[in-house]
């Protein structure tokens, strides 16, 4: 299976909503969101009910609730409860759920709570400031620091055998897909390799990773192609060869069928934008 550092280094973090709230009372029942919910209890107490279990949340407790999970989130106790929270996605190639892939627990505690609280407060302040080049970079940096602290604490709390729940053959499938060693993969190729029925293989892969194997492979190919075409001076022939296609024409047909425009158009646009940027730099 690809290393955790490789997966994380290529993933993108998208934060939709955030906040630091003090609740005197809160009874949120039957909630369900299309993204992850991160909720950290800084002070006070709360309960989370999800997937048939009840979790007690006290200071330093974190929940990482997956998308589309129906849950109840309730403030308990006599004192106010202070929550730091995010609604977010952390995806590889806009498709693969990195948090799910890492097999992280739904509830865990932060050992370095003060550092996390400081980073979260700093990020919230940055988000409220006017948008400038420096501010945008600092926002990204602070958001990634928060995610690093969450993932580090969650990984420590994870059961040592949790990643082993995914059979080795499906981990190997993922590695083959992400490495792009074979640009023209098919379910039949995987089925012969692992001696399984194609439909069964695809359904099992989707159950582990949330996306069908061929759909993920195409997504990775297109993203790599787009990234390469965005580099000034890169030709369609070079991209086709680097990605292992039999010819530039085969690659062009694949790219055009999925993106709606030929790769030459993307390359020309990138060249034009690079020339404009160079011109601006000389003013």
BELVEN-V276961 format. One record per pair of residues at least 6 apart in sequence whose ideal C-beta (glycine too) atoms are under 7 Angstrom apart, sorted by the first residue. I is the first residue (numbers start at 1). J is the second residue. If there is no record, write none. Layout:
i=I j=J
i=I j=J
//
This chain:
i=1 j=171
i=1 j=174
i=1 j=175
i=2 j=174
i=2 j=175
i=2 j=178
i=4 j=102
i=7 j=92
i=7 j=98
i=7 j=101
i=8 j=98
i=10 j=92
i=11 j=90
i=11 j=91
i=11 j=92
i=11 j=98
i=12 j=91
i=13 j=88
i=13 j=90
i=13 j=143
i=13 j=144
i=13 j=147
i=14 j=88
i=14 j=89
i=15 j=86
i=15 j=88
i=15 j=143
i=16 j=35
i=16 j=87
i=16 j=88
i=17 j=87
i=18 j=85
i=18 j=86
i=18 j=124
i=18 j=127
i=19 j=85
i=20 j=84
i=20 j=121
i=20 j=124
i=21 j=83
i=22 j=80
i=22 j=82
i=23 j=75
i=23 j=80
i=23 j=81
i=23 j=83
i=24 j=80
i=25 j=75
i=26 j=73
i=26 j=74
i=26 j=75
i=27 j=74
i=28 j=72
i=28 j=73
i=29 j=72
i=30 j=70
i=30 j=72
i=31 j=71
i=31 j=73
i=32 j=68
i=32 j=69
i=32 j=70
i=33 j=67
i=33 j=87
i=34 j=67
i=34 j=68
i=35 j=67
i=35 j=87
i=35 j=88
i=35 j=89
i=36 j=64
i=36 j=65
i=36 j=66
i=36 j=67
i=36 j=88
i=36 j=89
i=36 j=99
i=37 j=65
i=37 j=87
i=38 j=62
i=38 j=64
i=38 j=85
i=38 j=86
i=38 j=88
i=38 j=150
i=39 j=63
i=39 j=73
i=39 j=83
i=39 j=85
i=40 j=62
i=40 j=83
i=40 j=84
i=41 j=57
i=41 j=58
i=41 j=59
i=41 j=61
i=41 j=81
i=41 j=83
i=42 j=59
i=42 j=82
i=42 j=84
i=42 j=117
i=43 j=59
i=43 j=81
i=43 j=82
i=44 j=75
i=44 j=77
i=44 j=79
i=44 j=80
i=44 j=81
i=44 j=82
i=45 j=57
i=45 j=58
i=45 j=76
i=45 j=77
i=45 j=81
i=46 j=57
i=46 j=73
i=46 j=74
i=46 j=75
i=46 j=76
i=46 j=81
i=47 j=54
i=47 j=55
i=47 j=56
i=47 j=57
i=47 j=74
i=47 j=76
i=48 j=55
i=48 j=57
i=48 j=63
i=48 j=71
i=48 j=73
i=49 j=71
i=49 j=72
i=50 j=65
i=50 j=69
i=50 j=71
i=50 j=106
i=51 j=69
i=55 j=63
i=55 j=107
i=57 j=63
i=60 j=109
i=60 j=110
i=60 j=113
i=61 j=107
i=61 j=109
i=62 j=108
i=62 j=110
i=62 j=150
i=63 j=106
i=63 j=107
i=64 j=99
i=64 j=104
i=64 j=106
i=64 j=154
i=65 j=71
i=65 j=106
i=66 j=100
i=75 j=81
i=84 j=117
i=84 j=120
i=90 j=98
i=90 j=99
i=90 j=147
i=91 j=97
i=91 j=98
i=92 j=98
i=93 j=219
i=93 j=220
i=93 j=223
i=95 j=211
i=95 j=216
i=95 j=219
i=96 j=209
i=96 j=211
i=96 j=216
i=97 j=210
i=100 j=210
i=101 j=209
i=103 j=158
i=103 j=162
i=103 j=163
i=104 j=154
i=104 j=155
i=104 j=158
i=105 j=154
i=105 j=157
i=105 j=158
i=108 j=153
i=108 j=154
i=108 j=157
i=110 j=116
i=110 j=153
i=111 j=153
i=112 j=149
i=115 j=149
i=116 j=146
i=116 j=149
i=119 j=142
i=119 j=145
i=119 j=146
i=119 j=149
i=120 j=146
i=122 j=142
i=123 j=139
i=123 j=142
i=123 j=143
i=123 j=146
i=126 j=135
i=126 j=138
i=126 j=139
i=126 j=142
i=127 j=139
i=129 j=135
i=166 j=208
i=169 j=194
i=170 j=204
i=170 j=205
i=170 j=208
i=173 j=190
i=173 j=205
i=173 j=213
i=174 j=209
i=176 j=182
i=177 j=213
i=177 j=216
i=177 j=217
i=177 j=220
i=178 j=220
i=180 j=220
i=180 j=221
i=180 j=224
i=180 j=243
i=180 j=244
i=183 j=221
i=183 j=243
i=183 j=244
i=183 j=245
i=185 j=214
i=185 j=217
i=186 j=214
i=187 j=198
i=187 j=201
i=187 j=202
i=187 j=214
i=188 j=198
i=190 j=201
i=190 j=213
i=191 j=197
i=191 j=198
i=191 j=201
i=194 j=201
i=202 j=212
i=202 j=213
i=205 j=212
i=205 j=213
i=206 j=212
i=218 j=258
i=221 j=243
i=222 j=258
i=222 j=259
i=224 j=243
i=225 j=239
i=225 j=243
i=225 j=255
i=225 j=263
i=226 j=266
i=228 j=234
i=228 j=239
i=228 j=242
i=229 j=239
i=229 j=263
i=229 j=266
i=229 j=267
i=229 j=270
i=230 j=270
i=231 j=270
i=232 j=270
i=232 j=271
i=232 j=274
i=234 j=267
i=235 j=267
i=236 j=248
i=236 j=251
i=236 j=252
i=236 j=263
i=236 j=264
i=236 j=267
i=237 j=248
i=239 j=251
i=239 j=263
i=240 j=247
i=240 j=248
i=240 j=251
i=243 j=251
i=245 j=251
i=251 j=263
i=252 j=262
i=252 j=263
i=255 j=262
i=255 j=263
i=256 j=262
//
